[in-house]
Amino acid sequence: MNEYIVISNLKEAKFKFNSIIPKGKNWPKEYDCRFIEPGLINYDDMGAGTALVRREALDKMADSFKGRPVLFRLHDEATPENFEDIACGLVNEVYFNSANSWYHAKFFVWDDETKKGIESGQYSVSCAYVPSETNLDGGIYNNINYDMEVINGEYTHLAIVENPRYNGAKIFINSKRGGKTMKEQVEKALAELTNALKGVFGKDKKTLENVSTEAVVDLGTKLDGIISLLNEVKEESAKEKAAAKKNQEDDKKKEEKENEEEDKKKEEEKKNAEEEEKKKEEEKKKENEEEEEKKKENALAEEKNKKKQNEHFNELKNKAASRGGAGDTPLTNTKEDRRATGKKQYGSE
């Protein structure tokens, strides 16, 4: 849904932007609706009986809808002088949809309450117009009597209502085609074509000879509509298949990329693990080397200390020998040793 406002056609409607701002806290939204179709329409509630409005008339009237106000819940008399006070939106574009033989309008709504009503699905659309040229002779169309024919006219407003005059009128909350909307269009077109065929060919030979030109033209119009619709369905189907194929390719590329990234991540983790293991081995090797070096240092220190002790012991021996000792005889210190030594030297203790 496009959430912006198009300025085209507003100048013609003498629209003042500062009058719409207080009516909504959010940006205006665009909606698409089908609002009228060629054929018969009953206006008994307005005292106008049944009217015939052909496509030629609706083509003439289409441009007058641009810039007209959108009203919420009811029809009201809209004029250039008062529409700023009663409008909740503005019609911006009108086009004929050959796929369903309806006239569509795109319109903007700035009023938040109206947006909620539309998006609740409880409302549809109803258009109002003033005929400027009519044929009051009446006639028969598709074996139905009508009281007048609208030749030309001018739209005054589009109303968002719960009970539209046209049963098939509908607001499309977004303009995306396909899905349920397309299915509804196909079913409706087929039903209309079936009824039209029965209306023309489901008659006896005598009645068939008197079939009106309008009925045949109407049948041709419906046939053109359903052919266009089926071509559109075919085109939409081809687009959907192409989109589905592209999505599959995109999903495959995405999966391949994810797998590639996952493999890269695993490779990186493996490399980090190997580097960590190598680092641990190098640290362990260094610790072992340091431990071996320490052992060697301890052995050298022990050997040096032992050598020093031997040197000290030899020094004591040499000193004892220099005082007249018995060479390798150990130095005596006990009482018995001293007595023995005295007796030996002096002949008595």
C-alpha positions in Angstrom: 0.0 0.0 0.0 1.4 3.3 -1.0 1.5 5.7 1.9 2.0 9.0 0.1 -0.3 11.6 -1.4 -0.3 12.5 -5.1 -0.8 16.2 -5.8 -2.3 15.8 -9.3 -6.0 16.9 -9.6 -5.9 18.7 -6.3 -5.5 22.1 -7.8 -8.7 21.6 -9.9 -10.5 20.7 -6.7 -9.3 23.9 -5.0 -8.0 21.8 -2.1 -6.3 23.4 0.9 -3.8 21.0 2.5 -3.8 22.6 5.9 -7.5 21.5 6.4 -6.7 17.8 6.3 -3.8 17.6 8.7 -5.9 17.6 12.0 -8.0 14.6 10.7 -5.3 12.0 10.9 -2.1 11.4 12.8 -0.6 9.2 10.0 0.2 9.7 6.4 -2.6 9.3 3.8 -3.0 5.8 2.3 -4.0 4.8 -1.3 -6.7 2.3 -2.0 -8.1 0.7 -5.2 -11.8 -0.1 -5.6 -14.2 -1.2 -8.3 -17.3 1.1 -8.1 -19.5 0.9 -11.2 -20.0 -1.3 -14.2 -21.9 -0.7 -17.5 -25.5 -2.0 -17.6 -28.7 -1.5 -15.7 -29.0 -0.1 -12.2 -32.1 0.4 -10.1 -32.7 3.9 -8.6 -36.2 3.2 -7.2 -35.2 4.5 -3.8 -34.5 7.9 -5.5 -37.7 7.8 -7.6 -35.7 7.4 -10.8 -36.7 3.8 -11.6 -34.2 1.7 -13.6 -31.5 3.4 -15.6 -29.2 2.1 -18.3 -25.6 3.3 -18.2 -23.5 2.2 -21.1 -19.8 2.1 -21.2 -19.7 5.0 -23.6 -21.4 7.2 -21.0 -19.1 6.0 -18.2 -16.0 6.7 -20.4 -17.3 10.3 -20.8 -17.9 10.7 -17.0 -14.6 9.1 -15.9 -12.4 12.2 -15.8 -15.0 14.1 -13.6 -14.3 11.7 -10.8 -10.7 12.9 -10.4 -10.3 15.3 -7.5 -13.8 14.5 -6.0 -14.1 13.9 -2.2 -14.3 10.6 -0.4 -17.0 10.5 2.3 -17.3 8.0 5.2 -20.5 6.0 6.1 -23.1 8.1 4.2 -23.8 10.1 1.0 -23.9 13.8 1.5 -24.3 16.8 -0.8 -20.7 17.6 -1.7 -19.8 20.9 -3.3 -16.6 22.8 -4.0 -17.6 25.1 -1.0 -18.1 22.4 1.6 -16.2 19.3 0.6 -13.1 20.3 2.7 -15.2 20.0 5.8 -16.9 16.6 5.0 -14.1 14.8 3.0 -12.0 12.1 4.5 -10.1 11.4 1.3 -9.8 12.2 -2.4 -10.2 10.3 -5.7 -7.1 10.5 -7.7 -7.4 8.1 -10.7 -10.2 6.3 -12.7 -9.7 3.5 -15.2 -11.6 0.7 -16.9 -10.5 -2.8 -16.0 -11.1 -5.0 -19.1 -10.4 -8.1 -17.0 -13.6 -7.7 -15.0 -15.5 -5.0 -17.1 -15.7 -2.7 -14.0 -14.6 0.9 -13.6 -12.0 1.2 -10.9 -10.9 4.2 -8.9 -7.8 4.8 -6.9 -8.3 7.2 -3.9 -6.4 8.5 -0.9 -7.7 8.6 2.6 -6.2 10.7 5.3 -8.8 10.2 8.1 -7.6 7.4 10.5 -11.2 6.3 11.4 -12.0 5.8 7.7 -8.8 3.8 7.2 -9.8 1.5 10.1 -13.3 1.1 8.6 -11.9 0.2 5.2 -9.3 -2.3 6.6 -12.0 -4.0 8.8 -13.5 -5.4 5.5 -17.0 -4.3 6.6 -17.3 -1.4 4.1 -17.5 -1.1 0.3 -18.0 1.9 -2.1 -20.8 3.7 -3.7 -20.5 6.5 -6.2 -22.7 9.5 -6.7 -23.1 11.4 -9.9 -25.4 14.0 -11.5 -26.6 13.2 -15.0 -26.0 16.0 -17.5 -27.6 14.3 -20.5 -30.3 11.6 -20.5 -32.7 9.8 -22.7 -36.1 9.5 -21.0 -37.7 7.3 -23.7 -36.7 4.1 -21.9 -36.4 0.8 -23.6 -35.4 -2.9 -23.2 -31.9 -4.1 -22.4 -31.2 -7.8 -22.0 -35.0 -8.4 -22.0 -35.3 -6.0 -19.0 -37.3 -2.8 -19.2 -35.6 0.4 -18.2 -37.0 3.9 -17.7 -34.1 6.1 -18.7 -30.6 6.1 -20.2 -27.8 8.2 -18.8 -25.8 9.6 -21.7 -23.3 11.7 -19.8 -22.9 13.0 -16.3 -20.6 14.3 -13.6 -19.5 12.5 -10.4 -19.8 14.4 -7.1 -18.2 12.0 -4.5 -17.3 8.5 -3.6 -18.8 7.1 -0.4 -17.4 4.4 1.9 -20.6 2.6 3.0 -21.7 -0.8 4.4 -24.4 -1.4 1.8 -23.3 -0.4 -1.7 -25.8 0.1 -4.6 -23.7 -2.3 -6.8 -23.4 -5.7 -5.2 -20.0 -6.3 -6.8 -18.5 -3.0 -5.6 -15.4 -3.7 -3.6 -12.4 -2.0 -2.0 -9.1 -3.6 -2.5 -6.9 -2.8 0.5 -3.9 -3.1 -1.7 -3.5 -3.1 -5.5 -1.5 -6.4 -5.7 -3.1 -8.8 -8.2 -3.4 -12.5 -8.0 -4.4 -14.9 -5.3 -8.0 -14.7 -4.0 -8.8 -11.5 -5.9 -7.9 -13.1 -9.2 -9.9 -16.2 -8.4 -12.9 -14.1 -7.6 -12.6 -12.2 -10.9 -12.3 -15.5 -12.9 -15.4 -17.0 -11.1 -17.4 -13.8 -11.6 -16.5 -13.5 -15.3 -17.3 -17.1 -15.9 -20.7 -16.7 -14.2 -21.5 -13.6 -16.2 -20.5 -15.2 -19.4 -22.6 -18.3 -18.6 -25.6 -16.1 -17.8 -25.1 -14.1 -21.0 -24.8 -17.2 -23.1 -28.0 -18.7 -21.6 -29.7 -15.3 -22.0 -29.0 -15.3 -25.8 -28.7 -19.0 -26.8 -31.0 -20.5 -24.3 -34.0 -19.5 -26.3 -36.1 -21.1 -28.9 -35.5 -20.4 -32.5 -38.2 -17.8 -32.9 -37.2 -15.8 -29.8 -33.5 -16.0 -30.9 -34.4 -14.3 -34.1 -35.6 -11.3 -32.1 -32.5 -11.0 -29.8 -31.5 -7.3 -29.6 -28.3 -6.0 -30.9 -27.5 -4.7 -27.4 -27.7 -8.3 -26.0 -25.2 -9.5 -28.6 -22.9 -6.5 -28.0 -23.1 -7.1 -24.3 -22.3 -10.8 -24.9 -19.3 -9.8 -27.0 -18.2 -7.3 -24.3 -18.3 -10.1 -21.6 -16.5 -12.5 -23.9 -13.8 -9.9 -24.5 -13.6 -9.3 -20.8 -13.1 -13.0 -19.9 -10.6 -13.5 -22.7 -8.6 -10.5 -21.4 -9.0 -11.9 -17.9 -7.8 -15.4 -18.9 -4.8 -13.8 -20.7 -4.1 -11.9 -17.6 -4.3 -15.1 -15.5 -1.9 -16.7 -17.9 0.4 -13.8 -17.7 0.1 -13.8 -13.9 0.7 -17.5 -13.8 3.9 -17.1 -15.9 5.0 -14.3 -13.6 4.3 -16.5 -10.5 6.3 -19.4 -12.0 9.1 -17.1 -12.9 9.0 -15.6 -9.4 8.9 -19.1 -7.9 11.8 -20.2 -10.0 13.8 -17.1 -9.1 12.9 -17.6 -5.4 14.2 -21.2 -5.7 17.4 -20.0 -7.3 17.8 -17.3 -4.7 17.2 -19.9 -1.9 19.7 -22.2 -3.5 22.3 -19.4 -3.8 21.6 -18.5 -0.2 21.9 -22.1 1.0 25.2 -22.4 -1.0 26.5 -19.2 0.5 25.5 -20.3 4.0 27.1 -23.7 3.5 30.2 -22.0 2.2 30.3 -19.7 5.2 29.7 -22.6 7.5 32.6 -24.6 5.8 34.8 -21.5 6.1 33.9 -21.1 9.8 34.7 -24.8 10.5 38.0 -24.5 8.6 38.8 -21.4 10.6 37.9 -23.2 13.9 40.0 -26.2 12.9 42.9 -23.9 12.1 42.5 -22.1 15.4 42.4 -25.4 17.2 45.6 -26.6 15.5 47.3 -23.4 16.3 46.2 -23.6 19.9 47.4 -27.2 20.1 50.7 -26.3 18.6 51.1 -23.4 21.0 50.4 -25.8 24.0 53.0 -28.3 22.7 55.6 -25.5 22.3 54.8 -24.3 25.8 55.1 -27.9 27.2 58.4 -28.3 25.3 59.7 -25.1 26.7 58.7 -26.1 30.3 60.5 -29.5 29.8 63.6 -27.8 28.5 63.5 -25.3 31.5 63.1 -28.2 33.9 66.0 -30.1 32.3 68.1 -27.0 32.5 67.2 -26.6 36.1 68.1 -30.2 36.9 71.5 -29.7 35.2 72.1 -26.5 37.2 71.2 -28.3 40.4 73.5 -31.3 39.6 76.4 -28.9 38.8 75.8 -27.0 42.1 75.7 -30.2 44.0 78.9 -31.5 42.4 80.6 -28.1 43.1 79.5 -28.2 46.8 80.7 -31.8 47.1 84.1 -30.8 45.6 84.3 -27.9 48.0 83.6 -30.2 51.0 86.4 -32.6 49.8 88.8 -29.7 49.5 88.1 -28.5 53.0 88.5 -32.0 54.4 91.9 -32.4 52.6 92.9 -29.0 54.0 92.3 -30.3 57.5 94.2 -33.5 56.9 97.2 -31.5 55.6 97.2 -29.3 58.7 97.1 -32.3 61.0 100.0 -33.9 59.2 102.0 -30.7 59.4 101.7 -30.8 63.3 103.3 -34.3 63.4 100.4 -36.4 62.9 100.5 -39.9 61.6 99.9 -39.1 58.1 96.6 -40.5 57.2 95.7 -41.2 60.9 92.7 -39.3 61.7 92.9 -36.4 64.2 92.1 -37.7 67.8 89.7 -35.9 70.1 88.5 -38.5 72.7 90.0 -38.9 76.2 91.2 -42.4 75.4 92.9 -41.1 72.3 94.7 -38.4 74.2 95.9 -40.8 76.9 97.2 -43.3 74.3 99.1 -40.5 72.5 100.6 -39.2 75.8 101.8 -42.7 76.9 103.3 -43.3 73.5 105.2 -40.0 73.5 106.2 -39.7 77.2 106.1 -43.2 78.6 103.3 -42.6 81.0 99.8 -41.1 81.0 
